Amino acid sequence: MSDTVQSRNGGQILVDALVRNAVDTVYCVPGESYLAVLDALHDAHGIRTIVTRHEGAASNMADAYGKLTGRPGICFVTRGPGATHAANGVHTAREDSTPMILFIGQVERGFIGRGAFQEVDYRQMFGGLAKWVTEIDSLERIPEIVAKAFSIALSGRPGPVVISLPEDVLFNAGEVADAAPVRIAQAAPTVAAMAELKSLLDAAKKPLVVLGGTGWDRSATDAFKRFVIANDLPVAASFRRQDLFDNRDSHYVGQLGLGISPALADRVREADLLLVVGSRLAETTSSGYSLIGHPVPRQTLVHVHPDAQELGRVYQAHLPINAGMRAFAAALEELGASATNAARPWQAWTAAARADYVKHSTPPASNPELAGVDMASVVSHLDKVLPDDAVISNGAGNYTVWVHRFYRYRTPGTELAPTNGAMGYGFPAAIAAKLQNPQRTVVCFAGDGCFMMYPQELATAVQFGAPLIVIVVNNGMLGTIRMHQEREYPGRVSATRLANPDFIALAKSFGAHAERVERTEDFPAAFERAQQAGVAALIELRTDPLQITPIARLTQD
């Protein structure tokens, strides 16, 4: 053992490992099972500890951090109930391909298997959710396991790792050497694959690019955009990845997800070449696996993904390319423009697809039958007044269809939305975004049901100084489920009506700014006041419960 290694307890060794891997924020609900870690965080001046009021919110904040930074979001929760609450964020991180590490306190090693207080077998519990689940069985292995956790969370298809921390391991002390900071290898496309891609592009008449996934940085998205412009290619975003390509650019043609434009769906079917980069083409993006034939697609499919296990999982691509996003974007720049640059046969195809998108994303005239606030007008106003780097977050519900259809995202890292459809995600995510980037405007959309999943996190926003704005879309019901009920069981409303609190009084009780808006024309001024409030702000929109989507209206309530 080196003379420079000092005796430390397990909690200190663990926190030192986090510091060495550039962790600057952890999200937690404290628990006695990891007191030694909390004590070590007291002196870890490079790490900010954000204490939430619910473990589900903590894990969702960690997911949002991972989405925004590309580094693993770190979450600590206590054993048993703390872990079960935090499972929500683990599922989101898994489906959304977000790097995250969840540390869970555990009973002492000598108690394991005896049914001890709050004991859970986390390997069984999280085995189907996380990329890797483990339990640290000795003090000496803490640096090794933490390093492996960072490597797994960031490699291939990013995702969550769960580490169980027996209490006695954290309290024990010894001389343990630290591990080096983790370095991540990235797959790169071969020269042969890029040459074949160029040949396929040269032969295409109706190409379509589908952009998605994680692992992008600004240099990669910029390089990809230059390639798209050089080749005049139409670009669609996969579900809730709209911020990867500037929606105002003439090559952006819409999103593949809930509320997809019928014209864009037809173009996916008609395309003779699909260049899918980063996306898994999961159920929502593929409209229930109906837009693209499987296992053999009707279209010529070039599928680029950082994880080899995702290639061929559902679709047999004509050309599968195992590559990270940064490496592939750099290779595209070297590839340059298509050989048919002078007279591309798809120029009219790209222009028509763009025209379809502009028509679909332009709010229609307000329906005279509409009661309350017009959501299309609200989103359109924000699209006009928000800065390019404003972060928009949301959870799940029909209200999100207005956001995804009428807001035009400009820059990467501005859309925080769960591809797994987790209710309640948007508000904790918005808090994490504002704490990570205080200078940026952060706006959360939440339905009345969605917001009530984590309303107590107003306390977190106020305590830690996160002056975000949450817009609560209140129609007094669970709109998505009501929509499905009307389709499957018309006229038989069951379990979807909501009796809500006074959202204004609730928000003010936490020290937040709050207003209620009942008329569309009153929203701009209310939003401006919220921006100037200097504290977390809530705007309640009273909306028409009969307007179930931008184009569908119920006939009875």
N, C-alpha and C positions, 0 to 999 in steps of 0.2 A: 504494500500500500504506500502511495506517495506521501511524503511528509506534508504536502500542500493540501491534502484532503482532511477536512475537519469533520468531527462527529456532528451529525444532524439527525433530527427525527424524520420520520417518513413524510410528514406534512411539508417540512422545509425542503426536502429533496424533491418532492413533487413540484412545488411552486418554483424552485430554481430551474427545473426542467422546462416549465412553461416560459419562464423569462428567457432562457437560452433559445427558445423557438419563437421569440418575438411576440409573445402574447401580450396585449396591452389592455384587454378587457375580459372580465369574467362576469357571467350572469348567474345568480343563485337565489335560493331560499335557504338560509342557514339551518343546519341541523347538528345535533350533538354527535352524530356519527362521523363527522369530519372536522371536529373542532381544531385539530392540529393544522389542517389546511387553512382554516379561517385565521388562526394565529399567525401563520407564515405570511398570509396576504396582508396582514397589518403593516408589515415592514417592506412589502414588495412595492416600492414607490413607482415602478414602471407599469404596474397593473392597477387598473381601476375596477373596483368591485361594485357591480350594480345589483342591488337587492330588490327583487320583485315581490309581489304579494301572492303569487301563485306559480308553482313549478312549471305549469304549461306555458305561462307567459315567458318565463326564463328560457325555456328551450326554444320557443318561437323567436325570441330576441337573438339567441345564439345562431339560429338558422338565418335570420336576416343579416347578421354580421357576416356570416360566411358568404352569403350572396353578394354583399356590398364590397367585401375586401378580397375574396378569393382565398382567404386563410380560414382555418377551422374556427368556428365559433365555439367558445368554451362555456360549459354549463356545469354547475355543481348542485346536486340535490341530495337530500337525505334518503335513507333506506326506505323500503316498503312504499307507503303512500306517496312519498316524494317522488319516487321513481315512476310509479304508475301515472301520476299527473304529468310527468315530463315526457312520457311516451308519445304524446301528441306531436311534439317538435321533432322527435326522432323519425316518426313516420313521414313528416313533411320533408325532412332533410333527405331521407332515402328516395322518395319519389321525385324530389326536385333536384337530385344530384348535388346537394350542398355539403361541403366539408364541415363537420361538426364533431366535437368530442364531448360526450356526456360522462361526467364522473359521479358515481353514486356511492354514498357511504354504505358500509356493510357491517354486519355483526362481527364480533371477534372470530378468528379462525377456529378456535376451540369450540365455538357454539354452532358452527355451520352444520346443517343437517339434523339439528335437534328441534327445529321449529321454534327458534328463538324469536324474541320480540322484533317484529317488522322484518323478519328474514324472508328473502326472496332469492330464488335461483335465477340470476340475471341472464345467464347463458340461455336458459329456456325461455325466459320472458321476452328477451330482445333478439333471440336467434334469427327470427324471420324478418326483423326490421332493420337491424344494423349491418354494416359491412363486416364488422368484427366485434365480438363481445368477449371480454376476458376478465379475470379477477387476479389482482396482484397478490401473490402468495408469499412474497418475501421482500424485505427492505431493499436488498441488493438489486432486485430486478426493476425497481421503479424507473430509473433512467432509460433502461432498455425498452420497457413496455410503453412508456410515454413516447419515445422516439418512433416506435413501430406504429403507434396510434396516429401520429401525424402523417407518417408515410402512407398508411392505408387510407386515411381520410382524404388525402390529396391526390392519390395515384389513380390512373385509369379514369373510371367514372367516379367522381368524388362522392362522398357520402358520410354517414354518421358512424362513429365508433363509440362503444360503451365500455367503460372501465369501472369495475367494482373495487372498492377500497375497504378492506377489512380494518376495523377500528384499531386493532392492536398493531397492525403494520404501520399505520400512520403515527402512532405514539412511540413505537420503538425507535431507538437511535443507534447509529453506527457510522463508520467511515465508508462512504460509498462514492465512487468516482462518477462524475457526470458524463453523459453522452454528448457528442457533438450535435449541433443543430442539424435538422433533417434537410436533405437535398432531394428534390423530386425529379426523376427522369421522365421525359416526355417522348412518346412515340412520334416518329416523323414519317411522312410519305416517301415512298421510294421513287427514284427517277422514272422507272418503268410505269408506275401507277399514274404519275403526273402526265407522262406522255400519252397514256391511254385516255386520260380525262380530256386532254386537248383534242384528241382525235374524235371523241364522242361529241364534244362541243362543236367542233367544226362541221359535224354531220347533222346537227340538230336543226329543227325548224321551229319547235315550240318548247324551248327550255324553260325550266322554272327552278329557282333556288329556294330551298327551305332552310332557314337559319334557326338554331336553337341551342339548347344545352348550356353547360357551364364551362368554366376554364378559360373564358375569354378575358383579355385585358384590352386597354384602349389601343395599344399598338396593333393588336390583332384585328379588332373591329375596323380600325382605320385602313389597314392593309386590305382587308376583305372588301371594304367599300370602294377602294381604288380599282380593284379587279372587276367589281360589278359595273362600275361606270365605264371602264375601258371596254367592256364587252356588251354594254347596254342590256344587262340581264334583269328580268323581273325577280324581285325578292319578296318572299312571304316569311313571316315569323311563325314559329311554332307556338303552341299555347302558352301564353303569359311570358313570352320572351320578346315582346315587341320593342323593347328598348335597345336591342342589339343592332338595329339599323334605323337611321333617321327616317321617321315616318313622313317627313316633309319632302324627302328626296323623290325625284321623279321615277325612281326605280322600285320604290316600295309599293307593294300591291295588297297588303292586308295580313291578317292573322288567321291561322288555322286553329280553331278552338271553338268554345262556346259562342254562339252568335255569328258563326262564319258567314260571310257573304255567299249567297248561292252562286254568284258569278265566279267567285274565286274557287269554290268547290268544283265547279265545272272545268275550270282551267287546270286544276290538279289532275282531273281525269283525262283531259285532252292532251296534256303535256307529253312530248315524246322523250324528254330527258329531264329527270329530277335529280338535282344536285342537293342532297340533304347533308347539311354540315352541323354536327353537334347534337342534333335532335335524335331521340330514340324512335320517333314516329309512334308514340304511345296512343292509347285509345282515344283521348280527347283530340289530339292533334290530327289523327287520321279519321275522325268522325266514326268511331267504332270500327276501325280497320276496314272501312268501306271505300275510302278514296283511292287506296293503293291495294292492288291485289296481293294476296299472300297465300302460300309462301313465295310464289313467283309474281312479281309486279307486272302489270300491263305495260307500264312505262319502263324505259331504260333507267335503272336506278343506280346512281353513284352514292354510296352511303359512307360518310366520313364520321368516325367516332373515336374518342380517345381510349375506349375500352374494347379490346378485341372480343370479349364475351357478348357484347351488344350487337356485334356484326353477325348477321345470320340468325339472330335469336327469333325474329318473327319473319323478316323479309330476306329473301335470297337476292342480294344486290348483284347487278351485272358487274359492278366494280366496287368491292369493299376496300376501304382505305382506313387502316388503323393509324390515327394521327391525333396529336393534341391540337387544340385550336390555334395556338400561336405558331406552331411549326407548319401547320397546313396553310395558314394565311400567308406566311412568309414564302412558302413554295408557290402559292398562287401568284404572288407578285413577280416571281421569276418566270412563271409561265406566260404572263403578259396577256395580250389581246388575242382573240380568235383569229385564225388565218382568214376568215371571211369578214375581216374588219371593215373593208370598204363597202360591202353590201350585205349586211346580215339579214337573213331571211326572217328573223324574229323581231325586227324593229317595230312593226305594226302591232305584233302580239304584245310586246312590252308596253307600248303606249296605250293600247286598249285595256290591258289589265290595270294600269295606273288610273285610267279614267273610271273604271268600275270601282276602284277603291275610293277615289275622291267622292264619287256619288254616294257610296255606301256610308262613308264616314262624315258626311255633311248633314247636320241635324235638319230634319224636316220642319215645316211650319208647325207651330204648336196646335195640337188637337183641341178644338173648341169644347169638346166634351170633358177635357182633362180638369180634374179638381186638384187644387194644391200646386205644389212646385213641379215645374217641368224639368226633369233630370237632364234631358238633352241640352237644354239651355244652360244649366249649371255647369255641365262638363265642358260645353263649348266656351263658356266664359273663362274657365280656368285654363283651357287650351290657349286662349289669347293672352292672358295676363301673367301666367307663371313663367319664371325664368327657365332656360333650357335645362338646367341641372336640378330642377325641382324633383323631389322623390314622391311618387304616388304609390300608396300601398292600399291593399284591400284584402278581405278575407274571401268568403264564399257566399253566394246568393245571387238572385236575379239582378240586383242593383249593379253588379259588376259588368253586366252586358253593356250598359250605357258607357261605363268608363272605358272599356276595351274597344268599343266601337267609335266613340267620338273624341277621345283624347289622343293626340298625336305625340308619341314619345320621341325625344330628340337625341338623347345621349345614353350610353350604357350606364347601368347602375342607377336607373331612375324608376324601374318598375319592381316593386316588391309584392309578389302575388303567388300564392301557393298553387302549384300545379296539381296537388293532391286534393284540392277543394276543401281545405280545412277552415271551418268557421272560426272566427275569433282571431285569425292570424294577423290581420292588418294593423290593429292597434298596437300590440306589442312590437311588431316589426317597425312601425313608424317611430316608436320611442327609441328603439335601437338605432335607427337611421339618424334621428336628430342628435342623439348623443355622440354618434360617430362623426357626423359632419354638421356641427352647430351652425355653420354659415349658410347652409342650404335650406330652402323652403321644403317642408315635409307636410304632405297632406294625406290623410287616411280617409278612405271611404269605408263605411261600415253600415250594414243593415241594422235594424233595431234588434233582430235576433242575434246577429253576428257580434254587435258591440257588447251585448249582455253576457257574452262568454267571459270577457275579461275587463269589465268596467272598473274594477278596483285598481287597475294599473294607472288610472288617473293619479293615484297617490304616488306611484313611481315617477311619472312624468313631472309632477310638481316637485317632489323631493329632490330629484337629480337635475332639475332645470332643463327640461326638454320642451320648449315652446312650439310644439307641433300643432296642427289643426286637424281635428277629427270631424268629419261630416257624417252625421248619423241620419241615414235614410229611413224614415219612420213611416211605414205603411200598415203597421199594426198586425203583421202576420209574417209567417215564414213563406215568402213568396215563391221560392223554387218548388217546395213541396206542394204548395197550393196549385201551382201550374200543372204539376204531374197529376194531382188529384182530379183536376178539371178534365184532363185528357183521359184518365183511366176510369174515374168514378164521378162523372159530371153531376153537379148539384149536391154532392154528398161531402160537405166540408167536415173534416175531422182532424183535430189536434194541431191545427195550423194558425189559429187565432192567438194573438199575444195581448196580454194586459201589461202595458209598459209603465215604468216609473216616470216621474217628471224628470226628464233628462237634464233640464236646465238647473233645477234645484240640486240634482245629484252632482252635476259637474261643479257647481259653485261650492258645494259642501267640501270638495277637495281643494278648493282654492283656485280653480280654473275659471277662465272667462267662458261665458256661455250665452247663446242666443237661440231663439226659435224663429224660423223663417217659414211663413205659410203662403207667401206669394213669390212667384219667380222674380219679379222685378226688384224685390227687396234683397236678393242674395248678394249682388256685387258689393253693396255697402256693408252688409254684415260680414262678408269675407274680409274686406279691408280692415274693419275694426278688429277682427280676430288676428290679422297679421300684425297689427299695432299693439296688441294686448301685452306682449312681453312675457306671457305665461302660456301654458297649455290651454288650448281653446276648443270648445265644442260648439258646432252649429247643427241644430236639429232641423232637418227638412221634413215638413209634413207633405207626404206625397199621396197620390191617388192609388188606393189599393186595387182598383180595377185595371190600372195600367201595368200589366204583369211583365212585359218586355217593351222595347221601343216600338215593336210592331204588333204586339198581341194585347188584346183588351178583354177582360172578363165581362160577361154579360150580367152577372149578379154577384153580390157580396154575401 
